[in-house]
Amino acid sequence: MIPSSISAPPVNSRRVVIALLVIAAIALAVRIAAAFAMPNQLWPDEIFQSLEQAHRIVFGPGVVPWEFRDASRSWLFPGALAGVMKATSVFSSAPIAYLAASATALSLLSLATVWAAFRTALASAGLRGAIVAGATCALWYELVYFAPKALGEVAAGNLLVIGVMLADRVGRGVGVGIVVGAGGATRRTVLGCAAVLALVAAMRMQLAPAAVTCLVYAVWRLPWRQRLEAAGVALAVVLAVGMLDAVTWSYPFESFVENLRANIVEGRSHQFGVAHWYAYFAAYGHLWGALGLVVVGLAILGATRARLVGVTALIVVVTHLPIAHKEYRFLYPALALVMVLVGFGLAVLVEQVAQLRSARIANLAAAGAVVLMLVISLALANRYEDRARDFGMPGPAHAESLWRVRRGNIVGTKLLGEDPGVCGVALVGLHWSTTGGYTYLHRDIPLLALHSSAQLEPLTPYFNAILGRPDLPDPFGPFVRGECWPTACVFRRPGGCVPLPASAESARAGADN
């Protein structure tokens, strides 16, 4: 990054710390508020590959998807979430407690973008520019939307942002302080950089090229001893993740081997859809429209000063293009870096105004820049709505908004779990992967999946509640409709349930995959 002629305030100044804390607090509040005011589930993975498996570790019940039968997923991410749930259960085991704790932990990690943008801009655009850059990442709708989601690519992407910032500082030969990147021991910074980037690569193989590039940049000019230390730390982290498979599965790195076998050799990922190499560009062209030109322009301006951030974002995009199965969420790591660049680019423009005008005009320009980005963000936020069934966004066509997609499925699952009279739940017309699973049900009762009306009568003794499509007839056999949402309705029958026999185990949710 090339420093400007604008003098930055002292790196540990009270104003800098207060400004960063205020922006971070606003960002965190917005993320948590969005998560609970507008519950949604756009991708099954955000529950069943992470929260559901963490729930199984801590509380017992949980749907087991094929990935956790074939050992093709690491327990690293679900295990970390299980730690959050376990710590929360000391105070309360209610779903609201561990869900809030998980969303908060993930949202705190997402503040990496706010910190990165603030710190990057502070070094060359001063405190005013840093506030503009940090606020941009605090309020951008996509960063808010993804922050509380328990998706591996989101967590790994936020860690990548931290790794890139550390690599940039190491590559330029300076330490990293808590707030703005000044002070601190260079050796600790090097080792921390190596550890974070190795963790990114281990969490998500697709990000390994970007992580390795950043690490090479960071250590290239260091003495051999420090290079070897950094390589040793990175190798230790990767080996630790590999050995986790030996403990939780059968042998080291089993989840990596089985993942490659299932998705590359057997082509299982192709069953979930394939797309042309340009599909990501088409998706963002629609989602951002003409306003995307403003976003891209600011990102390019930021990249001229923060080259490592720009190069890393480009590597993430390029390495994802050849992969046939594409989903919009897969590019979150690049999106996070791009928004850091957007914030920095906007900060540069504001400080150029400051050099030509008075401080008062510059402050107005800064405020106007933040308002402009907020307006653009809000204008684009609901462009998700008409993409519900398109590339990477498998929501129902009649969804109110992807901020609330499948809300009824999730709220309905939670509602049934809170009803002490419910002793078994059947899903009718809804795939189990579109519900809240045991993460929201939080009861050790049967969760069955009915695939035809012929199953209703023989299986009815084992459940007394249904979560089904709104177009099911009322009554549906002995079940009477209750609460309804756009995508789901709850049906109940009087009476209790008999224990599910072994002969009916194949009807359990998850047994069909």
N, C-alpha and C positions, 0 to 999 in steps of 0.2 A: 504494500500500500504506500502511496506517495503522499507524504504530509503536505498540507497546504501552508500558506503563509499566515493563516489564522492561528493565533496562539491559543492553545487549549488551557483550561484552568488547571491548577495542581491536581494530580491524579487522585489524591486521597482527600480532596476537599469535601466539606460537609454538603455543599450544594450538589455535587456530583452524586454522592451516595444517596441523598434524599430524592433526587430526580429519578435515579434508577429504581429505587425502592417503590416510589409512587407509581411509576409506569408498570413495574412488575406486578404490583398489587392490583392495579386496574385490569391488567391482562389476565391474571389468575381469576379474579372475580367474574369477568366476562365469560371465561371458559367454563367455569363450574356452573354459572347460572344457565348457560346455554345447554349444558349436559342434562340438567335436571328440569329446566322449564320445557325443553323440547326433546324428550327421549326418542331415540330412533335407532334403527339397526339396518344399515344399508348393506353390510357384508356379514355373512354368517361367521366369518373368521374372528370378528371383533368380540364375539362371545364364546363360540365353541372351540376355538383354537387357543384360547387364553383364559378368560374369566371362568369358563365352565370347568376347565381342567384344574385351575387353582381351587375352585370350589370343591372338586373331588378330593384334592389333597387335604384340605382343611376340614370339610364338613361331611364328606363321604359320598352323597348322591351326585350323579352327573352323567350326562350323555357322553358316550365315547365315540367320536368320529373315527373314520378309517385311518386317518393319519396317526392316531394314538393307539391303533391296533397293530398297524404295520411298522411302528417305530420310525416313522419318517419325519417326526417333529421332535426337536430338542425340548427338554423340560426347563431350559434356562429362563425363558420369558414367563411361562406359567408359574414356574417356581418362585420367581421374584414377586409376582402378584400374590401368590399364596402366602409369602412372607408378610405382605401388607394386610391380607385378610386375617391371618393368624394374630398379628399384633392388634388389629382392631377388635377381634373376637374377645380379647381380654376385657374389654369394656362393654361390648354388645355384639351379639351374633345375628342381629336383625339385618336383612338385606340392605336397608338404607344405609347402615353403618359401613359395611365393607364395600358397597358400591361407591359411596361418597369418598371413602378413603382411597380406593383405587383410582377414581376419576381425579382426585386431588393430586395424588402422586404422579400420575401421567401428565396432568396439566402443569405441575411444577417442572417436570422434565422439558415440557414444550417451551418453557420460558428461555430455553437456550437461544432461540432465535431473537428474542427481545434483548438479551444480554449481548449477543454477538453483534447485532445491528448497532446498539448503543455504544459498545466499546470501539467498534470499527470507525464509527462516525466521530467519536470524541477525539480520537487521535489526530484527525485532520480537519474536522469541521467545527470543533469546539462543542461546548455544552448545548448550545441552541440546536446545532445540527444533530447531536446525539439524541436529544429529546424527540426530534422529528423522526429519526430513524427508528428509535425504540418504539414510539407510538405507532408507527406504520405496522410493525410486526405484532404489536399488542392487539391491534384492531382488525387486521386483515381477516376476512371471513373464513377463508380456507384453513388458516392456522387455528382459528377458534374452533372450527368444525371438527378438525382432526385431533386436537389436543387431548381430549379425554378418552379417545377411542383406544381400546386395548389391541392394537394392531402392531405386529412385529416391525413392519417397515416404518411405522410412525416413530416408535421408540428408537429404533436404530437410526432413523433419519435425524432425530434430535441429538442423539449422541454424536453423529457425524458432524453436525454443526459445531459442537464443542471441540471435536478432534481437529477440524479445519482451523478453528481459531488458535488452538494450541500449536498446531503445525506452522501456522503463519508466524507466530511469535518466535518459535524456535528457529525457523528458517532465517529470520532476520536477526537472530542472535540476542534476543532480550528475554527476560523472565516474564512471568504472568502473575499479576496480582488478582485479588478476589474481584475487584470492581472493574478496573479498566486496563489491566494488562501491564502494569508497571511494577517493578520490584519482584520479589520472590526468587527462589533458587532456580537457576537454569537447569540444573540436573534433575530436580523434581519435576520441572516442566517437561523435560524431554521424556522422562519415564512415564509421566502421566499421559502425555500425548500418545506414546506407543501403546499404553494399556487401553486407552479409549478407542483408538483406531482399530486395534486388534479385536476388541469386543464388538465393534461395529461389523467387521468382516465375519466374525463367528456367529453373530446373531442373524445376519442376512448375507448369504454368499454373493448375491447380485451386487452388493456394495463393496466387495473385496477389491476390485480394480481401483475404485475411487479412494478407498482407505489406504491401500498400499502406495498409491501415487502421493498422497499427502504425507505419509510417513517417510518416504524416500526424499521428498522435498525438504522435510524437517531436518533429517540427519545427514544429508549429503555433504554438508560442509563441516560437520563436527569431527573432532578427533576420533581415531579408530576406536578408542576405548569407549567413548560415549555411544558410538554407532553399535558396538557389540552389546552394550548394556541395553540400549533401546530394542535391539533385535531379540535379546534374551527375554525382556519383559513381554514383548509382543508374542513370542513363542510360548511363554509360560501361560499367558491368557488363553491362547488358542488350545493348548494342551489341556488346560483346566476345563474348558468347555467340552472338549472331546472326551475327557475322563468322566464328565457328568453323564454322558451316554453309557459308559461302562457301569456306572452305579444304578442308573434308572432304567437302562435297557439291557443289552447283553454284552456289548463290546465297545471299545472307544470309537467315537465318530460314527456310530451306527445310524443316527438320524440323518447325517449327511449322505452316507452311502445309500440308505433306503430312499431318501428324497430324490436323489439323482436317478436311482433305478426306477422309481414309480413315475417320475415326471419326464425324464429324458429317454430312458430305454422303453418303458411301456407307454409313454405318451399320455399318462392319466390327466395331466393338466389340460390337454387339448379337449377333454370332455367338457370342460367349463368354458370353452370358447377360444377361438383364435382370431387374430386381427392382423391387418397389414402393418408393415413397418412404420407407416406414417399415421397410424391411428391415434397416437398420443397428440400429435400436432392438430389433427382434426378435432379431437375432443376439446383441447384448450382453445382452438379457434372458435368453437361454438360457445364454450363456457365464458370466455372473456370477451368475445366479439371485438368490435372496434376499440373498446376501452383497453383491450389487451395490448394495443400498440403503445399506449401510455406506459403500461406495466413493463413491457419488453424494453422500451426506450430507456426508462429509468434504470432497469437492470443492466443494460449495456453500459450506461454511464457509470454505474457503480462498479462494474467489472473492470473498467479501465484503471481504477484505483485499487481495487481489491481483486487482484488477478487470480490468486489461489482459490478464492471462493467461486469465481466464475469458471475456472478450469474444472474444479471438482463437480460443479453442477452439470457442466457439459459432459463430463465422463459418465455421470450417473445416467443422463439421458441416452447417450450413445450406446452404452452397454445394455440398456433395456430394449433398444429397438429390435435387435434380432430375435428376442424371445417371443415365440408365437402367441402364448397366452398373455394378454395384456389387460391390466385393469388400471383405472384412473388412480387408485390409491398407491400403486406401485411406485409412482413418480413423486410421492411425498418428499423423499429426501432431497430431490432436486428443487422442488417447490420451496422448501424451507430455505435453502441457500439462495434461491432467486429472490425471495422476499427480503432477505438480508441485504442483497444488492440493491433492490428497489428502495429500501429505506435509506441506504447510504447514498444512492444517486439523488434522491430527493434532498438529503442533507447538503450535498454538494451544491445543488442549485440555490438553496436557501442562503448558504454562505457566500455564494457569488453575488447575490442581492445585497448581502451585508457589506461587501467590499465597495459597492457602488452607492449605497444609500445609508441613511442614518440607522442607528440601532433600533429606533422605534419602528421604522419601516421593515427592518429585518425581522423584528419580533412578530409584526403583523404577517409577514410572509411565512414565517414558521407556523403560526397558527392557521393560516390559510392552507398551507401544505397538508397539515394534519387533517383539517376538515375535508379537503379535496380527496385524500385517500380514503377517509371514512365514507364519503358519499359514493365513491367508486365501489368500495367494498359492499356497501348496502345495495347498490344498484345491481351488482353481479350475484349477490347471495342467493337469489331465488331463480337464477337461470338453471339451477339443478332441476327445477320442477319438471320441465318438459323434456328432460333427458332420462326420465326414470327407467325406461327399458332399453336405453342405448348403451353403447360401449362402456363397460366397467361400472355401470350403475344399475344393478338388477332390481329396481324397485317396481312396484305395481303402477300401472298406467294411471290409476285414479288417485294416486297419492296426493295429499294436500300440498306437501312440500317434502323434499328429501331431508329437511331438518326434522321432520316428524314421520318419516316413512316407517311403516310397521309399528307405529306407536301402540296401536290397539293390541297387536300380538304380544308386545312386551308388558304393557300395563295389565292386559288380561291374564297373563301368566302370573304376574305378581299378585293380582287380586285373588286369584284362586289359591295361591299359596297362603294368603292371609286368612282364608276362610277355614276355621277349624273343623267344619263339617265335611270338607272335601277329603275323600280318602283315595281318590284315583282320578287321573285326568286323561282324556283321549283327545287327540288332535284329528280333526276331520276337515279335509280340504286345505289344510295348512301343513307344509313340510316342517318337521321339527327344527330345521336349521333357520327358519324364519321367526322363531319364537324366542322367549327369554330363557328357555331351558331351566335346569335346576338352579342356575345362578339367580333367577328371579322367583322361581317356585319355592325353593328353599325348604322343601318337605321331602321326607323319605317315603314317598308314595309312588305308585306306578305312573309313568308318563308314557302312554301308548300312542301309536300312530296307526290310524285306521285308513286303509287305502281303498276300501269299497264299502258300500252300504250293507253288503252281505256280512261284514264282520261285526256290525253293530249288535245284533241280537246275541250271538254267542259270547261276546266279550263284555256286554253290559254289566254283568255282576262284578266286574273287577274295577269299575270306575263309576263315579256318580256326577261327574262334571265333564263338559266338552268345551274346548276352545276351537271354534270352527269358522268357516267363511260366513259372511253376513247373509248370503243368499240361500243358506240352508233353510228348509221349511220349519215352521213353528206350529205345533211341536215337532221335534225330530225324534220319532219313536217315543220313549217315555221322558225325553228331555225337553224342558221348556226354556225358551230364550229369556235371557236376562240382559245384562249390560252389553252395549254394542258400541263399536267404533267403525271407522270407514273400512278397515281391513279385517276385522274379527268380531265375533260375538261369543258370549259365554252362555252355555246351556247347562241346566242342572236338573237332576231328578231327585225325588225324595228317597230316603233310605241310605244304607251304608254299602260297604263293599266286602267281598270275600277275598282272601289272599290269592295273589296271582300264582297259578301253578306253573311248574316247569314247562309244561306243554304249551303255555301261552307266552313264554319269554321272547319268542321271535317277534311279538307284536310291540315290544318296547321301542321307544324312539331311539334311533341310532343303529338298530339291529339290521336295517336294510341297506347299509352302505359298506 
